[in-house]
């Protein structure tokens, strides 16, 4: 099992909207994520900074990386672009985090 952690940023004043959109995530995106083997996928918010901490468990990095090329993911990025820090291609600005400790 591959464990990935990353951070993103949601714009100040958009926390409730970010939560609302994720509470109603596109069903086709959920399907794509599950088909890619994503499990135990969680996102947490630091309200002080607007920093989001994401965590996901995967079977295969190649399948995970392929998610970004799907129509469902591209549609989601466009939908989220107005409330998050994003790159020119509308993908969220994301920083991978290095694992420093794991208790099994």
Secondary structure as GFF3:
##gff-version 3
##sequence-region A 1 104
A	DSSP	beta_strand	2	9	.	.	.	ID=ss1
A	DSSP	alpha_helix	15	23	.	.	.	ID=ss2
A	DSSP	alpha_helix	27	35	.	.	.	ID=ss3
A	DSSP	beta_strand	39	46	.	.	.	ID=ss4
A	DSSP	beta_strand	51	58	.	.	.	ID=ss5
A	DSSP	alpha_helix	61	66	.	.	.	ID=ss6
A	DSSP	three_ten_helix	67	69	.	.	.	ID=ss7
A	DSSP	alpha_helix	71	80	.	.	.	ID=ss8
A	DSSP	three_ten_helix	81	83	.	.	.	ID=ss9
A	DSSP	beta_strand	95	96	.	.	.	ID=ss10
###
